C-alpha cells in the first residue's frame, strides 16, 4: 500500500502543477490579453524551434519595428510567426521572413491581420498544447484526471483505515489499562 500512497502523491503534485500551468495561462490571457500559440514548423529556428509555446501580445502598429517577431493570420485558418524585415508605414503593410528561410514571405502582411508581437517562448511546452488540442489529448486528460482522483480516493481511504486502526489500538490499550486498574482495585478490597 505504501507504493500506492507514493504514486498518489506524485500524481497529486502533477495534477496541481497542471492546474497551476493552465490557471496561469488563462490568467495571462484574461488579464493581459495575451494569446498562446505553438511553433509548428522550422521556419523560425533556431530561436523559435518546433514545439515552442509562444506568448503573443497585441501591439499598436506604431510600436512595431524591423526585427520584431510577430504572429499574423496568413489566411482564415493559418497563423504564422515570422520576423519583420520591412515596414511600409503609409500603407500599414509589413514584410516578414522566417529566420530559417532563404527568402522573404511572398506577400506583405496587412497590419489588420497582425495578432501581436511575440513576448517570449517556452521550449517544449507547445507539444503539450498541440496534443491537448487533439481528440486523443482530450481523452488522455479525462483518463488521467479520473485516475488521479481515483488514486487520491484510495490514498485517503488507506490513511483513514490506518488511522482508525491506530485509534482502535490506542482505545484497546487504554481500556486494557483501565481493566487492570479495576482488577487491582478489586484485589485491594
C-alpha positions as MATLAB code, in Angstrom:
seq = 'XXXXXXXXXXXXXXXXXXXXXXXXXXXXXXXXXXXXXXXXXXXXXXXXXXXXXXXXXXXXXXXXXXXXXXXXXXXXXXXXXXXXXXXXXXXXXXXXXXXXXXXXXXXXXXXXXXXXXXXXXXXXXXXXXXXXXXXXXXXXXXXXXXXXXXXXXXXXXXXXXXXXXXXXXXXXXXXXXXXXXXXXXXXXX';
ca = [
       0.000    0.000    0.000;
       2.956    2.338    0.568;
       3.585    2.322   -3.210;
       0.003    3.417   -3.888;
       0.423    6.302   -1.444;
       3.696    7.364   -3.076;
       2.200    7.140   -6.588;
      -0.850    9.051   -5.378;
       1.326   11.844   -4.063;
       3.300   12.066   -7.313;
       0.105   12.206   -9.357;
      -1.381   14.770   -6.980;
       1.649   17.019   -7.439;
       1.418   16.509  -11.215;
      -2.262   17.430  -11.170;
      -1.625   20.529   -9.062;
       1.157   21.646  -11.416;
      -1.083   21.054  -14.421;
      -3.826   23.162  -12.856;
      -1.252   25.847  -11.995;
       0.054   25.984  -15.581;
      -3.428   26.148  -17.081;
      -4.602   28.631  -14.465;
      -1.616   30.876  -15.128;
      -2.182   30.629  -18.880;
      -5.825   31.573  -18.520;
      -4.926   34.445  -16.175;
      -2.371   35.754  -18.684;
      -4.914   35.633  -21.468;
      -7.702   37.268  -19.456;
      -5.697   39.912  -17.625;
      -3.184   40.987  -20.262;
      -4.945   39.960  -23.480;
      -2.125   37.555  -24.319;
      -2.532   34.616  -26.682;
      -0.705   31.306  -26.685;
       0.495   29.583  -29.851;
       2.746   26.687  -30.712;
       5.533   26.811  -33.292;
       4.750   24.003  -35.725;
       7.383   24.452  -38.463;
      11.118   25.046  -38.546;
      10.917   28.413  -40.335;
      11.956   30.345  -37.198;
      14.687   28.025  -35.934;
      16.971   28.167  -34.038;
      15.437   30.914  -31.837;
      11.888   29.532  -32.079;
      12.121   25.758  -32.588;
       9.257   23.412  -33.364;
       7.334   22.657  -30.176;
       7.943   26.017  -28.524;
       4.929   27.678  -26.943;
       4.964   31.412  -27.641;
       3.134   34.139  -25.805;
       1.802   36.838  -28.135;
       0.646   40.275  -27.020;
      -1.454   42.665  -29.137;
       0.559   45.678  -30.296;
      -0.164   49.027  -31.957;
       1.199   49.456  -35.468;
       3.324   52.449  -34.383;
       5.150   50.223  -31.865;
       6.266   47.668  -34.453;
       9.892   47.764  -35.580;
      12.038   45.889  -38.054;
      13.402   42.843  -36.242;
      10.272   42.253  -34.137;
       8.793   38.764  -34.287;
       5.058   38.896  -34.941;
       2.233   36.435  -35.277;
      -0.285   37.105  -38.022;
      -3.213   35.481  -39.805;
      -1.939   34.359  -43.214;
      -5.406   33.017  -44.078;
      -8.642   32.259  -42.266;
      -7.200   29.022  -40.817;
      -3.437   29.655  -40.789;
      -1.451   31.669  -38.271;
       2.232   32.384  -38.968;
       5.014   33.673  -36.730;
       7.843   35.437  -38.613;
      10.270   38.322  -38.175;
       9.601   41.784  -39.607;
      12.152   42.734  -42.291;
      10.415   45.825  -43.685;
       7.559   48.142  -42.704;
       5.529   50.397  -45.031;
       4.177   52.939  -42.547;
       1.920   54.678  -45.102;
       0.123   51.550  -46.297;
       0.431   49.779  -42.919;
       1.947   46.768  -44.676;
       4.624   44.558  -43.160;
       7.116   42.330  -44.966;
       8.171   39.277  -42.981;
      10.604   36.393  -43.275;
      11.198   33.221  -41.346;
      14.649   33.216  -39.709;
      15.403   29.841  -41.271;
      14.003   30.744  -44.707;
      16.182   31.954  -47.582;
      13.665   34.445  -48.955;
      11.082   36.883  -47.648;
       7.448   35.840  -47.488;
       5.743   36.184  -50.881;
       3.139   38.742  -49.858;
       3.310   41.602  -47.375;
       1.020   41.384  -44.338;
      -1.618   43.996  -43.607;
      -1.478   45.347  -40.045;
      -5.122   44.355  -39.503;
      -4.003   40.698  -39.831;
      -1.377   41.040  -37.098;
      -2.327   39.136  -33.946;
       0.533   40.626  -31.950;
       4.226   40.657  -31.113;
       5.891   37.618  -29.560;
       6.781   38.432  -25.943;
       8.531   35.184  -25.035;
       8.522   31.450  -25.641;
       8.874   28.266  -23.628;
      10.621   25.356  -25.327;
       8.825   22.016  -25.492;
       5.537   23.143  -23.917;
       3.993   23.638  -27.339;
       3.996   19.878  -27.948;
       1.797   19.509  -24.904;
      -0.596   22.178  -26.220;
      -0.699   20.520  -29.654;
      -1.558   17.163  -28.092;
      -4.249   18.724  -25.902;
      -5.939   20.145  -28.992;
      -6.469   16.675  -30.457;
      -9.247   14.223  -29.541;
      -6.563   11.876  -28.213;
      -5.257   14.641  -25.931;
      -8.717   15.426  -24.600;
      -9.332   11.747  -23.835;
      -5.938   11.484  -22.153;
      -6.742   14.456  -19.915;
     -10.047   12.853  -18.951;
      -8.421    9.476  -18.228;
      -5.534   10.985  -16.256;
      -7.927   13.162  -14.252;
     -10.124   10.174  -13.348;
      -7.024    8.126  -12.473;
      -5.638   10.895  -10.259;
      -8.940   11.303   -8.471;
      -9.180    7.525   -8.007;
      -5.658    7.313   -6.604;
      -6.365   10.207   -4.251;
      -9.544    8.474   -3.015;
      -7.648    5.219   -2.435;
      -4.858    7.098   -0.657;
      -7.329    8.832    1.659;
      -9.154    5.565    2.360;
      -5.837    3.940    3.191;
      -4.925    6.739    5.579;
      -8.388    6.615    7.164;
      -8.131    2.829    7.642;
      -4.643    3.220    9.065;
      -5.714    5.992   11.454;
      -8.824    4.016   12.516;
      -6.606    1.007   13.281;
      -4.278    3.254   15.304;
      -7.262    4.699   17.189;
      -8.628    1.213   17.918;
      -5.227    0.093   19.195;
      -4.989    3.165   21.425;
      -8.540    2.588   22.713;
      -7.761   -1.077   23.444;
      -4.581   -0.092   25.253;
      -6.420    2.494   27.342;
      -9.318    0.171   28.129;
      -6.862   -2.612   28.943;
      -5.106   -0.309   31.375;
      -8.448    0.576   32.901;
      -9.310   -3.110   33.446;
      -6.024   -3.759   35.153;
      -6.682   -0.844   37.462;
     -10.221   -2.049   38.258;
      -8.896   -5.552   38.771;
      -6.220   -4.171   41.038;
      -8.859   -2.170   42.902;
     -10.956   -5.325   43.484;
      -7.895   -7.156   44.766;
      -7.175   -4.373   47.233;
     -10.655   -4.750   48.804;
];
